[in-house]
Amino acid sequence: MSPGATNGEAEVGSNEPMQKSKATPDTLKIGCIALVTKDGQPRRAEILSIRETKSGKQFYCNFDNFNKRLDEWVTVDRIDFDQDVEWPNPDKDKLKDAKNKKTGAVSKKSQPSKKTQKRIGKREQSVASEGQTPHQWTESADGQNKPDGEDGANASLEVGATPGVGPDEMELDEDETPASAAKKEKAQPFSREQEIEKLRTSGSMTQNPAEISRIRNINKVEFGRYVLFPWYFSPYPEAFSQEDCIYICEFCLSYFGNLKSFTRHRTKCTLQHPPGNEIYRDDFISFFEIDGRRQRTWCRNLCLLCKMFLDHKTLYYDVDPFLFYVMTSRDEKGSHIIGFFSKEKESADGYNVACILTLPPYQRKGYGRLLIQFSYELSKIEGKLGSPEKPLSDLGLLSYRQYWAENIIDLLLGYSESGEKCTIETIATRLAMTTQDVEHTLQALKMQVYHKGEHKIVIPEKLLKQREKSRAKQKRVIDPSRIQWKPPVFTAANRTWGW
């Protein structure tokens, strides 16, 4: 991460003057700031890492005013060595270290943050450090989201315009208390447009400050008919970081470092769809249910693939406690993966999603909403209230906020037409959402008000117009009648880690 940047901010360099002089590919070192060509224009970039690959030396660059996920490995020809390079100041660091040693002080970098000092969860306690075999890991997330308050649980519904009420969206910060959440919402309201801009310039909302600064190890991936450019680090075997491109079979998810091996594999691979039961099919998509215990290798490979596009997930060795629901599109060659979500076979906290991802080629096309809707349709069949594990990724958070808001508004409009009163518990039961998620959404959208001694739910006119626009754009929805699924029953051995 660049000096002075915190939690993924894109600004490189510091405010203090730095020494400037010419450099060569051999003298350029970590911490230097040089002019690097990106999108056809020279831009200031900090060198975060250097490596030797089969095609030559490469430099990992963090570009000024660009999202962290746009950091990339660049070759020597993209660096302008005719211009002066800004060199890091070693004297300042030596002076600071000497002062800390003399006074016994601990630098801020070495101090764990409050979030990293949280009590370790059950799954973390059973996992060793990252020295385990890189290609045998799976994903999970921890943390809880606390409600901003319990008031208004029996609020009634009114539809109309409310002065000063806008479509502000909620924050799902993991460690927020009700008081701090209310204070933050008042001080820094975010519209959807503002937050998307914040994600572009400030990086992902990672809950792990150490994870955002990890160097991305895979440069390019060929996956089916798409070429993917990973956003984040994924613990593939170390030898793969030396390759300019890795090849992943889009059906069995096996990975290869050279084209010859991959081509030979494709002539032998007979898999044409995810190795599980097809539980949903319509004219556009299919869903497959895969048991992590029965298909360990495939599910581990899926987790490695998804980690390249999720910065906040922690990878674990065992996939046995999870079910994976994979969404695919079909053609004459087979079923191609669009995205997936994983789910614990037995969640003590009632989570219906552990990890969720739409692959980059399919993002911003409505598929993320289908994944979310499918997870809630399964919760309805189970007769449970569901919620995703926190923390959510940046894009996942935006998708869930939109899904919650749209479904709550649609349900409330139905109640307003019938003249019935609707409580938060009623909304939660009908939509299979937790009351905390319902209340967060109502508060974030300023739909919950206190009027004449009682709590009421109102729908501002602005939100009604927004919902009409989004409904017109919405092309696909899940048809619950097409789901062929019964809640699976597992023994104790099937629900736990399979070490």
C-alpha positions as CSV (number, residue, x, y, z in Angstrom):
1,M,0.0,0.0,0.0
2,S,1.3,3.5,-0.7
3,P,2.6,5.7,2.1
4,G,-0.1,7.6,3.8
5,A,-2.9,5.3,2.3
6,T,-5.2,3.5,4.6
7,N,-7.5,0.6,3.9
8,G,-7.1,0.6,0.1
9,E,-6.9,4.4,-0.7
10,A,-5.5,5.0,-4.1
11,E,-3.2,8.0,-3.5
12,V,0.4,7.2,-3.9
13,G,3.4,8.8,-2.4
14,S,3.6,11.1,0.7
15,N,3.4,14.8,1.2
16,E,7.1,15.0,2.1
17,P,9.7,15.8,-0.6
18,M,11.4,12.8,-2.1
19,Q,14.7,12.5,-3.9
20,K,14.5,12.4,-7.7
21,S,16.9,11.0,-10.2
22,K,17.1,8.8,-13.2
23,A,16.7,5.0,-12.8
24,T,17.3,1.9,-14.9
25,P,15.4,-1.5,-14.8
26,D,18.1,-2.9,-12.6
27,T,18.3,0.0,-10.1
28,L,14.5,0.6,-9.8
29,K,13.4,-0.8,-6.4
30,I,10.4,-1.2,-4.2
31,G,9.0,2.1,-2.9
32,C,10.0,4.1,-5.9
33,I,7.4,6.2,-7.8
34,A,7.7,6.3,-11.5
35,L,5.7,7.2,-14.6
36,V,4.0,4.1,-15.9
37,T,1.8,3.8,-19.0
38,K,-1.8,2.8,-18.2
39,D,-4.6,3.0,-20.8
40,G,-2.3,4.8,-23.2
41,Q,-1.4,7.6,-20.7
42,P,1.6,8.0,-18.4
43,R,0.6,7.9,-14.7
44,R,2.4,8.1,-11.4
45,A,2.7,4.7,-9.9
46,E,4.4,3.2,-6.8
47,I,6.4,0.1,-7.2
48,L,5.1,-2.4,-4.6
49,S,6.9,-5.6,-5.7
50,I,9.4,-6.9,-8.3
51,R,9.6,-10.4,-9.7
52,E,11.3,-12.4,-12.4
53,T,9.1,-14.3,-14.8
54,K,9.6,-16.4,-17.9
55,S,9.1,-13.3,-20.1
56,G,11.4,-11.1,-18.0
57,K,11.3,-8.7,-15.1
58,Q,7.9,-7.3,-14.0
59,F,7.0,-4.5,-11.5
60,Y,3.8,-4.5,-9.4
61,C,2.4,-0.9,-9.6
62,N,-0.2,0.9,-7.6
63,F,-1.5,3.8,-9.7
64,D,-2.3,7.2,-8.4
65,N,-6.1,7.8,-8.0
66,F,-7.0,4.3,-9.1
67,N,-8.8,1.5,-7.2
68,K,-6.5,-1.0,-5.6
69,R,-8.0,-3.8,-7.7
70,L,-6.6,-2.0,-10.8
71,D,-3.0,-2.5,-9.5
72,E,-1.1,-4.7,-12.0
73,W,2.2,-6.2,-13.0
74,V,3.8,-4.2,-15.7
75,T,6.8,-4.9,-18.0
76,V,9.9,-2.8,-18.4
77,D,8.7,-1.2,-21.7
78,R,5.7,0.5,-19.9
79,I,8.0,2.4,-17.5
80,D,9.3,5.8,-18.7
81,F,13.0,5.8,-17.6
82,D,13.6,9.1,-19.4
83,Q,11.8,10.9,-16.6
84,D,13.1,11.2,-13.0
85,V,12.0,8.6,-10.5
86,E,11.0,9.5,-6.9
87,W,13.1,7.5,-4.5
88,P,12.0,6.4,-1.0
89,N,13.6,8.1,1.9
90,P,15.6,5.5,3.9
91,D,16.9,8.0,6.4
92,K,13.4,8.8,7.7
93,D,12.6,5.2,8.3
94,K,15.9,4.5,10.0
95,L,15.4,7.5,12.3
96,K,11.9,6.4,13.2
97,D,13.0,2.9,13.9
98,A,15.9,4.1,16.1
99,K,13.5,6.4,18.0
100,N,11.0,3.6,18.6
101,K,13.8,1.3,19.8
102,K,15.1,3.9,22.2
103,T,11.7,4.8,23.7
104,G,10.3,1.3,23.5
105,A,7.4,2.5,21.3
106,V,5.6,0.3,18.9
107,S,5.0,1.6,15.4
108,K,1.4,1.9,14.2
109,K,2.1,-0.6,11.4
110,S,2.9,-3.3,13.9
111,Q,-0.1,-2.6,16.1
112,P,-3.1,-4.9,15.3
113,S,-6.3,-3.0,14.6
114,K,-9.3,-3.4,16.7
115,K,-11.0,-5.5,14.0
116,T,-8.0,-7.9,13.9
117,Q,-8.2,-8.2,17.7
118,K,-11.7,-9.7,17.6
119,R,-12.3,-13.0,19.3
120,I,-11.3,-15.9,16.9
121,G,-14.3,-17.9,15.6
122,K,-14.6,-21.6,15.7
123,R,-13.5,-22.1,12.1
124,E,-10.4,-19.9,12.6
125,Q,-9.4,-21.9,15.7
126,S,-9.2,-25.1,13.7
127,V,-6.9,-23.6,11.0
128,A,-3.2,-23.2,10.9
129,S,-1.3,-20.4,9.2
130,E,-1.0,-19.8,5.4
131,G,1.8,-22.3,5.3
132,Q,-0.6,-25.1,4.4
133,T,-0.8,-26.6,0.9
134,P,-1.9,-23.7,-1.3
135,H,-4.3,-25.6,-3.5
136,Q,-6.3,-27.2,-0.7
137,W,-8.3,-24.3,0.7
138,T,-11.9,-23.1,0.9
139,E,-13.6,-19.9,1.8
140,S,-15.6,-18.5,4.6
141,A,-16.4,-15.2,6.4
142,D,-16.9,-14.2,9.9
143,G,-18.5,-11.4,11.9
144,Q,-22.0,-10.3,12.7
145,N,-24.1,-7.3,11.9
146,K,-25.9,-5.7,14.8
147,P,-29.3,-4.0,14.4
148,D,-29.4,-0.2,14.9
149,G,-32.2,-0.5,17.4
150,E,-35.2,-2.6,18.2
151,D,-37.7,0.2,18.1
152,G,-40.4,0.2,15.5
153,A,-40.9,-3.6,15.4
154,N,-44.7,-3.1,15.2
155,A,-44.7,-0.1,12.8
156,S,-47.6,0.2,10.5
157,L,-47.5,1.1,6.8
158,E,-48.2,4.4,5.0
159,V,-47.4,5.3,1.4
160,G,-46.7,8.9,0.5
161,A,-44.1,11.6,0.2
162,T,-42.0,12.4,3.3
163,P,-40.2,15.8,3.3
164,G,-36.4,15.5,3.4
165,V,-36.4,11.8,2.9
166,G,-34.0,10.5,0.2
167,P,-32.9,7.1,-1.0
168,D,-29.8,6.9,1.2
169,E,-28.4,3.4,1.7
170,M,-27.2,1.6,4.8
171,E,-23.7,0.8,6.0
172,L,-23.1,-2.8,7.1
173,D,-19.9,-2.2,9.1
174,E,-19.2,-5.3,11.2
175,D,-18.2,-3.7,14.5
176,E,-20.7,-0.8,14.4
177,T,-22.6,-0.1,17.6
178,P,-26.1,1.3,17.3
179,A,-24.9,4.7,18.6
180,S,-21.9,4.9,16.2
181,A,-24.0,3.7,13.3
182,A,-26.6,6.4,13.9
183,K,-23.9,9.1,14.3
184,K,-22.2,7.9,11.1
185,E,-25.4,7.9,9.1
186,K,-26.1,11.4,10.2
187,A,-22.6,12.7,9.5
188,Q,-21.9,10.9,6.2
189,P,-25.0,9.9,4.2
190,F,-24.3,8.0,1.0
191,S,-26.3,7.8,-2.1
192,R,-25.8,4.8,-4.4
193,E,-24.0,7.0,-6.9
194,Q,-21.7,8.5,-4.2
195,E,-20.8,5.0,-2.9
196,I,-20.0,3.6,-6.3
197,E,-17.7,6.6,-6.8
198,K,-16.2,5.9,-3.4
199,L,-15.5,2.3,-4.4
200,R,-13.8,3.4,-7.6
201,T,-11.4,5.8,-5.9
202,S,-11.0,4.2,-2.4
203,G,-10.8,0.5,-3.0
204,S,-12.8,-2.3,-1.5
205,M,-14.5,-2.2,1.9
206,T,-12.1,-4.9,3.2
207,Q,-12.4,-5.8,6.8
208,N,-8.8,-7.1,6.9
209,P,-6.3,-4.2,6.4
210,A,-3.5,-6.7,5.8
211,E,-5.3,-8.4,2.9
212,I,-5.8,-5.3,0.8
213,S,-2.0,-4.8,0.6
214,R,-1.2,-8.3,-0.5
215,I,0.4,-8.5,-3.9
216,R,-1.7,-10.0,-6.6
217,N,0.1,-13.2,-7.7
218,I,-1.8,-14.2,-10.8
219,N,-1.6,-11.8,-13.8
220,K,-4.0,-13.2,-16.3
221,V,-6.3,-16.2,-16.5
222,E,-7.9,-17.9,-19.6
223,F,-11.2,-19.3,-18.5
224,G,-13.4,-20.8,-21.2
225,R,-14.0,-18.1,-23.9
226,Y,-13.0,-15.3,-21.5
227,V,-9.7,-13.8,-20.4
228,L,-9.9,-12.8,-16.8
229,F,-7.7,-10.3,-15.0
230,P,-7.7,-11.1,-11.3
231,W,-8.3,-8.3,-8.8
232,Y,-6.7,-9.8,-5.7
233,F,-4.3,-12.4,-4.3
234,S,-5.3,-16.1,-4.5
235,P,-3.2,-18.9,-2.9
236,Y,-2.4,-20.9,-6.0
237,P,0.9,-22.8,-5.9
238,E,3.8,-20.4,-5.8
239,A,5.1,-21.6,-9.2
240,F,2.0,-20.2,-10.9
241,S,3.1,-16.7,-10.0
242,Q,6.0,-17.0,-12.4
243,E,3.6,-17.6,-15.3
244,D,2.4,-14.8,-17.6
245,C,-1.0,-16.5,-17.9
246,I,-2.6,-19.6,-16.3
247,Y,-5.3,-21.7,-17.8
248,I,-8.4,-23.0,-16.0
249,C,-10.8,-25.6,-17.3
250,E,-14.2,-24.0,-17.1
251,F,-15.9,-27.3,-16.3
252,C,-13.6,-29.2,-13.9
253,L,-11.8,-26.0,-12.7
254,S,-8.3,-27.7,-12.9
255,Y,-5.5,-25.2,-13.4
256,F,-2.4,-25.3,-15.6
257,G,0.7,-23.2,-16.1
258,N,1.2,-23.7,-19.8
259,L,-1.0,-24.0,-22.9
260,K,0.3,-27.4,-23.9
261,S,-0.7,-29.1,-20.7
262,F,-4.1,-27.4,-20.7
263,T,-4.8,-28.4,-24.3
264,R,-4.0,-32.0,-23.5
265,H,-6.3,-31.9,-20.5
266,R,-9.2,-30.5,-22.6
267,T,-9.0,-33.5,-25.0
268,K,-9.5,-35.8,-22.0
269,C,-11.9,-33.8,-19.8
270,T,-15.4,-35.2,-20.1
271,L,-17.2,-32.9,-17.6
272,Q,-19.8,-30.6,-19.2
273,H,-21.5,-29.2,-16.1
274,P,-20.8,-28.8,-12.3
275,P,-20.5,-32.2,-10.6
276,G,-23.8,-32.0,-8.7
277,N,-27.5,-32.2,-8.9
278,E,-29.4,-29.8,-11.1
279,I,-32.1,-28.3,-8.9
280,Y,-33.4,-25.5,-11.1
281,R,-33.7,-24.9,-14.9
282,D,-35.5,-22.3,-16.9
283,D,-34.9,-20.8,-20.4
284,F,-31.9,-18.8,-19.3
285,I,-30.0,-20.5,-16.4
286,S,-29.6,-23.6,-14.3
287,F,-28.6,-24.1,-10.7
288,F,-26.5,-27.0,-9.5
289,E,-26.1,-28.1,-5.8
290,I,-22.6,-29.5,-5.0
291,D,-21.7,-31.1,-1.7
292,G,-18.2,-30.0,-0.5
293,R,-17.6,-33.3,1.1
294,R,-18.4,-35.4,-2.0
295,Q,-16.6,-33.0,-4.5
296,R,-13.7,-31.7,-2.5
297,T,-11.2,-31.0,-5.3
298,W,-13.8,-29.3,-7.5
299,C,-15.0,-27.1,-4.6
300,R,-11.5,-26.2,-3.5
301,N,-10.7,-25.2,-7.1
302,L,-13.9,-23.1,-7.2
303,C,-12.7,-21.3,-4.0
304,L,-9.3,-20.5,-5.5
305,L,-11.0,-19.1,-8.5
306,C,-13.4,-16.9,-6.5
307,K,-10.6,-15.6,-4.2
308,M,-9.1,-13.8,-7.2
309,F,-12.1,-11.5,-7.1
310,L,-12.8,-11.2,-3.4
311,D,-10.4,-9.4,-1.1
312,H,-12.1,-9.9,2.3
313,K,-12.5,-13.6,2.4
314,T,-10.2,-15.9,4.4
315,L,-9.4,-19.2,2.8
316,Y,-9.5,-22.4,4.7
317,Y,-8.5,-26.0,4.0
318,D,-11.8,-27.9,4.3
319,V,-14.9,-27.6,2.2
320,D,-16.8,-30.4,3.9
321,P,-19.2,-28.2,6.0
322,F,-20.4,-26.3,2.9
323,L,-22.9,-26.7,0.1
324,F,-22.2,-24.8,-3.2
325,Y,-25.0,-23.6,-5.4
326,V,-23.6,-22.8,-8.9
327,M,-25.5,-20.8,-11.5
328,T,-24.7,-21.7,-15.1
329,S,-25.8,-20.8,-18.7
330,R,-26.3,-23.6,-21.2
331,D,-25.3,-24.0,-24.8
332,E,-24.3,-26.9,-27.1
333,K,-20.8,-27.2,-25.4
334,G,-22.1,-27.5,-21.9
335,S,-23.1,-25.5,-18.8
336,H,-20.8,-22.5,-18.2
337,I,-20.3,-21.0,-14.7
338,I,-21.8,-17.6,-14.2
339,G,-21.5,-17.3,-10.4
340,F,-22.2,-19.2,-7.2
341,F,-22.9,-18.9,-3.5
342,S,-21.8,-21.3,-0.7
343,K,-23.8,-22.1,2.3
344,E,-23.0,-23.9,5.6
345,K,-24.8,-27.2,6.0
346,E,-25.7,-26.1,9.5
347,S,-25.2,-22.5,10.5
348,A,-25.5,-21.6,14.2
349,D,-26.3,-18.0,13.2
350,G,-28.9,-18.8,10.6
351,Y,-26.8,-17.6,7.6
352,N,-28.1,-18.6,4.2
353,V,-25.0,-17.5,2.3
354,A,-21.3,-17.9,3.3
355,C,-19.7,-16.5,0.1
356,I,-21.3,-15.2,-3.0
357,L,-19.7,-14.1,-6.3
358,T,-20.7,-13.3,-9.9
359,L,-17.7,-13.8,-12.3
360,P,-16.6,-10.5,-13.8
361,P,-17.8,-11.2,-17.4
362,Y,-21.3,-11.5,-16.1
363,Q,-21.4,-8.6,-13.6
364,R,-23.8,-5.7,-14.0
365,K,-26.2,-7.9,-15.9
366,G,-28.6,-8.8,-13.2
367,Y,-27.1,-12.2,-12.4
368,G,-26.1,-11.2,-8.9
369,R,-29.7,-10.5,-8.0
370,L,-30.7,-13.9,-9.2
371,L,-28.1,-15.5,-6.9
372,I,-29.4,-13.6,-4.0
373,Q,-33.1,-14.3,-4.8
374,F,-32.3,-18.0,-5.2
375,S,-30.7,-18.1,-1.7
376,Y,-33.8,-16.6,-0.2
377,E,-36.1,-19.0,-2.1
378,L,-34.2,-21.9,-0.5
379,S,-34.7,-20.3,2.9
380,K,-38.4,-20.0,2.2
381,I,-38.6,-23.8,1.4
382,E,-36.7,-24.5,4.6
383,G,-39.1,-22.3,6.6
384,K,-36.2,-20.2,8.0
385,L,-35.2,-16.5,8.0
386,G,-31.9,-16.0,6.2
387,S,-29.1,-13.5,6.0
388,P,-25.6,-13.4,4.4
389,E,-22.5,-13.7,6.5
390,K,-20.8,-10.5,7.2
391,P,-18.6,-8.8,6.1
392,L,-19.9,-8.7,2.6
393,S,-17.6,-7.7,-0.3
394,D,-18.1,-4.2,-1.7
395,L,-20.0,-5.3,-4.8
396,G,-22.0,-7.9,-2.8
397,L,-23.0,-5.2,-0.3
398,L,-24.4,-3.0,-3.0
399,S,-26.3,-5.9,-4.5
400,Y,-27.8,-7.0,-1.2
401,R,-28.9,-3.4,-0.4
402,Q,-30.7,-3.1,-3.7
403,Y,-32.3,-6.5,-3.4
404,W,-33.6,-5.9,0.2
405,A,-34.9,-2.4,-0.8
406,E,-36.7,-3.6,-3.9
407,N,-38.4,-6.6,-2.3
408,I,-39.5,-4.6,0.8
409,I,-41.0,-1.8,-1.3
410,D,-42.9,-4.3,-3.5
411,L,-44.3,-6.1,-0.5
412,L,-45.3,-2.8,1.2
413,L,-47.1,-1.7,-2.0
414,G,-49.2,-4.8,-1.9
415,Y,-50.2,-4.2,1.7
416,S,-51.0,-0.5,1.0
417,E,-53.4,-1.5,-1.8
418,S,-55.2,-4.0,0.5
419,G,-55.3,-1.5,3.4
420,E,-53.8,-4.0,5.8
421,K,-51.2,-3.1,8.4
422,C,-47.8,-4.5,8.1
423,T,-45.1,-5.0,10.8
424,I,-41.4,-5.6,10.5
425,E,-42.0,-9.2,11.6
426,T,-44.5,-9.7,8.8
427,I,-42.0,-8.4,6.2
428,A,-39.3,-10.7,7.6
429,T,-41.5,-13.7,7.5
430,R,-42.9,-13.1,4.0
431,L,-39.5,-12.4,2.5
432,A,-37.5,-14.9,4.6
433,M,-35.2,-12.1,5.7
434,T,-34.1,-11.4,9.3
435,T,-35.7,-8.6,11.2
436,Q,-32.3,-7.0,11.5
437,D,-31.8,-6.8,7.7
438,V,-35.4,-5.4,7.3
439,E,-34.9,-2.8,10.0
440,H,-31.5,-1.7,8.6
441,T,-33.0,-1.3,5.2
442,L,-36.0,0.7,6.5
443,Q,-33.8,3.0,8.5
444,A,-31.2,3.5,5.7
445,L,-34.0,4.5,3.3
446,K,-35.6,6.7,5.9
447,M,-38.8,4.7,5.6
448,Q,-39.4,4.3,9.3
449,V,-40.8,7.4,11.1
450,Y,-42.4,8.2,14.5
451,H,-45.7,10.0,14.1
452,K,-48.4,10.8,16.7
453,G,-47.1,8.3,19.3
454,E,-46.5,5.3,17.0
455,H,-44.0,4.0,14.6
456,K,-45.0,4.0,10.9
457,I,-43.5,2.9,7.6
458,V,-43.7,5.3,4.7
459,I,-42.5,5.0,1.1
460,P,-41.2,8.3,-0.3
461,E,-42.3,9.2,-3.8
462,K,-38.7,9.2,-5.0
463,L,-38.2,5.6,-4.0
464,L,-41.4,4.7,-5.8
465,K,-40.1,6.3,-9.0
466,Q,-36.8,4.5,-8.7
467,R,-38.5,1.2,-8.2
468,E,-40.6,1.7,-11.3
469,K,-37.4,2.4,-13.4
470,S,-35.6,-0.7,-12.0
471,R,-38.6,-2.9,-12.5
472,A,-38.7,-1.9,-16.2
473,K,-35.0,-2.9,-16.6
474,Q,-35.3,-6.2,-14.7
475,K,-35.2,-9.0,-17.3
476,R,-35.0,-12.2,-15.3
477,V,-36.3,-13.5,-12.1
478,I,-36.3,-16.9,-10.4
479,D,-39.5,-18.9,-10.8
480,P,-40.0,-20.7,-7.4
481,S,-42.2,-23.3,-9.0
482,R,-39.2,-24.6,-11.0
483,I,-37.1,-25.4,-8.0
484,Q,-36.8,-29.1,-7.5
485,W,-35.2,-29.3,-4.1
486,K,-35.7,-30.5,-0.6
487,P,-33.6,-29.4,2.4
488,P,-30.9,-32.0,2.7
489,V,-30.4,-33.9,6.0
490,F,-26.9,-34.5,7.1
491,T,-25.3,-36.6,9.8
492,A,-22.9,-35.0,12.3
493,A,-19.9,-36.3,10.3
494,N,-21.2,-34.6,7.1
495,R,-21.6,-31.2,8.8
496,T,-18.2,-30.9,10.2
497,W,-14.6,-30.5,9.1
498,G,-13.3,-33.6,7.4
499,W,-9.7,-33.6,8.5
